[in-house]
Structures are given as structure tokens and as C-alpha cells.
Amino acid sequence: MQNKFRKAELWGVGIGAIIILGVLPAFNALVPETSVFHLSDFTINLYGKYLCYAVLAMSVDLLWGYTGLLSLGQCLFFALGGYAFGMHLMLLIGKLGQYHSDLPDFMVFLGYPALPLHWIPFRSFWFSVAAVVLVPGLLALVFGFLAFRSRIRGVYFSILTQALTYGACLMFFRNDFTFGGNNGLTDFKFILGQDIRSAATQRSLFIATGILVILTYVFCRWLTMTKFGKIQRAVRDSENRVLFSGYAAANFKLFVFVVSAIIASLAGALYVPQVGIINPSEMAPDKSLEAVVWVAVGGRGTLIGPIVGAIVVNALKSWATRAFPDLWLIILGAMFAIVVLFMPKGLVGLPKQLYSLFQRSATFLKGISAQRGNQAPLQAKETSNSPGDVIRTGRAD
């Protein structure tokens, strides 16, 4: 059974890779706009955004579904990756901004005399890429070390991560924090010397995001299948037993927390050039709650479930916010309640759940049929012992 699942999983990953890396970009670049199979630039950009959310959801699942740590601040790391790469994109604008200055527009507007020192290294692309990995990783390392050393777990860990992202959100909203305040960073024009708004660039960013999705999935699947993954699930199920077995559970949790933060940050770095803006609202606590809903809807502890959940929920959001703009939050809450009450394994577990229900129903109906079959001979026997039969045979049974 396990081998069949692994084989089906490999087929699914292969087919998904072909669709994401080959079919969808080809439908955008090669199929004429008059064709029903053509994917518009807007659609390919929207799908790229969904894939970024899928990577974020996998980072939440690695932490929550496999380690039992419900973080309500995962979007903080997502936004930090976006800011780190967004700073590089802002410096590439040059004098093409609204104020024709070497400084970003928001700095000119706020009266900055010169570029702040911590912005200068972000002129380098590779420094920005390193910052995408190191800044969220170091923050997660320090925060996680303090939290896990103090043996904070359960709902207290969730509240603490929510407080962390809320505090960071308030800081980034300040204009004097040098990151654009309410408006954040926007109006990007170039990336690696290419026009960031061109169809070819957006298509390339979509492919890069697809590669990140596949690599993240393969890495997380490999990690959860190793001995580390077994201990990781043991920490989720019973941390005290892991401690009694001689393992340092805090070190395992810290490692997973840092890895999940880096994965979320990479997703944020690719999200920014595709969406064209990053502001403090992306790290607000409600965004992290939405990511938790994606994982729950798709299927916690499955890796493929968060991908499905992120895409389905955000596609539904894109439709509902146009059709029923005032009801989206109610729809989201109702969806989460339905999943928790009736679909504990999410969308990916629904086929197995329905099959199990079908088997139970078939067994129940078979039992009823067998019971009726056992009653029929008894009725026939009772009928054969009528008074007429006794007179004809001269005896009674």
C-alpha cells in the first residue's frame, strides 16, 4: 500500500512539474490570444502568486503538520524575504522614479538627505539573495532559541509568534523605520537588467516560482522520510516521550522553525516582483491565520495538501471578492469550520474518507441483507407446520 502511494506521489509530482514548467508557460507564450487555450499575462501572473502562497503553506505544514508547532507569525518571514528583495528592486529604479532622484520616491517625499547605510549593500543582487535567507533565518534562530529553551509550547507558542509578527508589523508601519511606512515598497521597474513588467519576465518569474515549489516539496518530503522526520513526528505526537528517550526535542524544533522561516522567506522574495508591491499588511497576523486555513483545508501533515489548499482557497478568494466582496470572510470562516468538523484530513483526504464511508455503508447494507436472508427460512418453516399439514402427514414437527 505504501509503495502504491509513493508511486502515485511520484507520478503526481512529475505531472505537476510538466504542467507548471512546460504547459502553462507554453499556453501563455505560444498559443495565440484568439485561442481558448491561451493564458493571458494577467492569469500567468496570478498563478505565480498562488504558487508563492503554496510554498508558504508548505512551510506552515512542515512546522505545524509534522512538528506540532502552530506558528501564527509565519507571514512575518514571508514579508521579510519580500522586503529584502524589494529593497534591491527599489534601488534599480534610479532616476526613473516620480522625483527623478537616486533615492527611492518615498525617501524623497519624507525628506531623507541620503540613502541610509543599511540600504547601500542591497545594490548587489547576491547580497539581497543572501539577506533573503539570512535575515529571517537569524530572527527565527534567536526567537526560537529563546522560546524553546524556555519550553514554551502549545497555545502559548502560537500567541508568542502572533505577538512577534504584530510588533514587527507596527514597526514597519512607521515612516521613520526607513521601509516605506504604510505604502511599503512599490513601482519596481527592472530585475537583472530586464523590464519587470514585460510578459517574458513575468513568465520567467512564474517558472522560477514553479521550480521553487517543486524543490521545496522534494526537500520537505525527503526530510520527513529520514530518521529526523520520524523524531519530528514523535515530537508532534508526544514530546515528553522524546525527551525520555534521550533526544533534545528543543534542538529539533529549532531546526524546523529556522528551515520553515527560510522557505517562507524565499516565497516572499519571488512574490514581490510578481505582485509589484510589499507593505506591512503582508505580515499582519490575519495573513498568517489565512495560511493556517490553507493548510487545514488542503490537508495537514501531507505536504501536497497545503499546495492544493493554498491554490483552491486563493482562487476562491479571487472569485468571491469580486462576486461577494462583503461575504468573503464569512465564506472563509465557514470553510474552515466545515473542514474541522467534517473533513479532518482536508481535501486530499476526502477521497479516502468517502471510500471508507462507502465501505461502511456497503458492509451495513450487506448485514441487513444477510439478516433478512436468515429470517426467510424461519418463516418458511413456520408456514409448513400449518394444521392442514398436520392432518395430511398425521404428525407435527
N, C-alpha and C positions, 0 to 999 in steps of 0.2 A: 504493500500500500504506500509506504514511504517512497519507494523507488518510482512508483507511478506519479506521485505528487512532484517529485524532483524533476522527472522528465517533462511533465506538464508545465512546471515552472520555467524550465529552460526554453521550451517552445514558446511560452508566453513572452519571456524576455526577448527572445530573438525576433518574434513577430513585432513586438512593440518597438524594438530598435529600428527595424526596417521601415515601419510606418513613420516614426518620428524623424529619423535621419535621412530617409530617402523619399518616401511617398509624399508627405506633406510639403516639404520644400519644393519638390518637383511640380506638384499641383499649383504652387504659387508662382514658380519661375517659368515653367514650360507650357502649361495649359493656357490657351487663350482666354481672355476675360469673358468672352461670349459663351464659353462652355460652362455647363452646370457643375463640372468638377473643379473649376478654378477656385483657388483660395485667395482672397483679397489680402492686401498688405495689412489691413486692419485685423483680419482674422488670424493671420500667422503671428502677428504681434500679441494678440490676445491669448493665443495658445502658448506662446512663450511665457507670458505672465502666469498662466496656470501651471506650467512646468516648474517655475520658480517656487510656487506655493507647494508643489508636490515634494520638492527637496526639503522645504521647511517642515512639511508634515512628517517626512521620514525621520528628521532629526528629533521631532517630538516623540515619535513612536519608539525610536531607539532608547530614549530616556524613560518614557512612561510605560510603553507596552512591554519592553524587555527588562527594564531595571526597576520599575515600580515607582519612579520619581516623577510626579506630576509637576512640571515646571509651568508656571503662569507668566514667565518672562522670556520665553524663547524668542519672541519677536524683537526683543532688545538686541540680541546678537545679529538677527536678520537686518535690523536697521543700521547697526554699527558697520557691518560689511558694506551696506549701501552708502553710508556716509564716507567711508574710507575711499571707495572707488569714485563716488560723486565729487569729492574734493579734487581728484585728478582731472575729471572731466570738466570741472568748473575752470581750472587753470588753463585748459586748452582753448577756451573761448577767446582769450586775448582781448584785442580791441574791437571785436565784433559784437560786444555787448551793447546795451542801450546807452551807456555813458561813454563808450569808446575809450575805456581805460584798461590798463593792465590788471587792475583789481577786479574781482567779481562785482557784479552790479550791486548786490546787497551791501557790500563793504563801502562802495562809493556813496550809496544812499545813507548809510549810517555814519559816514564821516570818518572812516578809517584812514589814517595818513599813509600807511604802508601795509604790505602783506604781513600778517602775523607769522612769527618764526615757525610755529608748528605746521604751517601750511606749505612752507617752501619745499620740504622734501617730497611733497606729493606731486611735484612737477614730473617726477620719474614714474613711469608706468610700473616698473618692477618693484619700486618701493611701495607703491599703492597696493599691489597684489600682496606683498608681504604684510602690509598693515591689515589687509582684509583677514588674514589668517592670525596674525599675532595679537592684534588689539582685542578682539573678542575672546581669543584663547587665553590671554593673560588675565582678563577680567573674570572669566569663568574659573580659571585656576585659583585665583585669590579668593573669590567668593565661595567657591566650592570647598576649598581647603578649610576656611573658617566655619562653614556650615556643617560639613561632615565631621570635622574634628569635634564639634560640639554635639554631635549625634542628633542633629535636627532632622526629622523625618516626617513623613505623612503630610497632614494638612498644614503643619507649621512650615514645612519646606515650601509648600505651594504659596502660602501667604508671604513668606520672606522673598521669594522670587518675584511675586507681584509687586511688593513694596520696592524692590530694586528697580524694576522697569518703570514704575510710576515716578520714582525720584529722578531717574535719568531723563524721562520724558519732560518733567518740569524744567530741568536744567537746559535741555535743548530748545525749549520754547523761549528761553531768554535771548534777547537780541545781542547782549554783551558776551554771549558764550562763543561767538565767532563762527557759528554754523548756520546762520541764516534765520534764526528765530522761527516764527510761525510758518513762514514761506519755505524755509529749507533751501535746498539746492535744486536748481532747475535751469532750463534754457540751454541744455547741452547741445553742442554742435559737431564735435569731432570725437572719434575714438580710433587710435592707432593710425591717424592720418586720413581716415575715411569719414565721409559725411554720415553722421549717426542716424539721420532721418531717412536715408536712402533705403530703397527696398532690398538691395543686395546686402547692406549692413545689417538690417533687421533680420533678414533671413539667416545670415551668418550667426547672429546672436541667438536665434532660435535653435540652430543646430548645436551651438556651444552649450546651451541650456539642456538640450536633449542628451548630449554626451555626459553632462554633469549628473543628470537623473540616473542614467544607466550605471555610471561609475559608482555613484552613491549607493544605489541598490545592491550592486555586486559586492561592494565593500562591507555594507551592513549585513548582508546575507552571510558572507564569509566570516565576519566577526561573530555572529550569533551561532554559527555552527562549530566554532572551535571550543576548546576547554574553557576559555574565557567566557564564551557565551553561555555555557552551562552554569558557571558560577554566577554570571549576571542574572540569569533567570532564578537561580536559587536565592539570590539577594532579594529579588522581587517577591518570591513566594514565602520565604522565612529567613529574614536577615539574622535572627538570633542563632539559628542552626548553623549558618555560615560562620558566624563568629565562634561558636563552639567547636567547629571543625578545624579551626586554626587559620582561617583566611581573614585578611584585613579588608572587610567589606567597604570601609571608607575609601580605600585606595581604588577599588573597582568602580565605585560610584563617581569618584572624582574624575577618573579617566573617561568614563562615558559622558559625563557632564561637559568636559572640555571638548571631546570629539563632536558631540552634538552641537555645541556652540559654534565650532568652526564650520560644520556642514551648513548650519543656518546662515552663517555669515557669507559663505560662498554663494548661496542662493540670493541673498540680498545684493551682492555685488553684480550679479547678472540681471537682477530685477531692475536696477536703476537705469541703465542705458536703454532698456526696452520700454519702460513706462515713462521715462523722461523727467522724473522728479523724485526726491526723497525729502520727507519732512518728519517732524516729531510724531505725527499721528501714526506713523508706521510702527512705532514702538509702544503705543498706548496699550494698557492692559487688556482692553477688549479685543485687540488683534490677536493676542496670544490665546485668549479664550476661543476665538474662532478657529485657530489652528488645532486646538484640542477637539473641537467639534468635528473637524475634518477627519481626524484620526478615529474618533469614535464611530462616525458614520461609515467610514471605509472598512474598518476592522482593526482593532488594537492588537498589537503583537503579531502582525503578519507581513509588514513592510510593503506588500503590494496593496493592502487595504488603504493606507494613507495616501498613496498615489491616486487611487480611484476616488477616495473621499474628497481630496483637495480639488480634483478636476470637476467632479459632479456637483459639489456644493458651490463652487465658484461659478460654474456655468449656470446653475440655478439662480445664483445671486445676480448675474448679469441680466438674466431674463426677468426675474422678479422685481428688480429695482427699476426696470422700465415699465413693466405691466402693473405692478402693485407697489409703488415706491414707499407707501406708508405701512405696508404689512410685512416687509422683509424680515425684520427682527422677530416678529411673531412666527413666521414660517420657519426661521432658523431654530427658534426655541422648540416649536412643535416637532420638528425633525429630530432634534436631539432627544426629546422625551420619548418619541416613538422608538428610536434606536435603543435607548436604555431599557425600555420596558419590554419590547417585543423582538428586538434584533440584537442581542448582546454581542454577537460576533460580527456585526456590521454587514455591509453589502457583500463582501467577499465570502462571508459565512452563510449568506442567505440560501444558496443552492443546497448546501449540506443540511441546513436547518429544514428546508422544505422536503428534501429527500427523507430525512429522519421522520418528519411528520407524516409523509406518505406511507412509510413503512409501518409506523404505529397504527395508522388508520387501516391499512391492509390487514395487519395482524388482528385488529379489533373486529373487522368485518368477517375475517376467516373464523374467528372464535364464535361469533354469532351464528354463522352458517353451520359450524360443527355442532353447536348446541341444538339447533333446530333438527339437524340430521339424527341426533341421538334420541330426540323426542318422538320422531316419526315411527320407529319400530314399536315403541311402547304403546302408542295409540293404536297401531295395527293389532297388537296382541290383546289389548283391551277389547277391541271390536270383535275379535274371533271368539271370545268367551261369552257370546250372547246366549239367551235362553233357548233360541232355536237350535244353535249348535249343540247345546247340551242334550236336547231331545233326540237329535239325529244320531249323535255319537253314543248317547247313553252314558256319558261320563263328563265330568267337568275337570278342568285342569286345576 
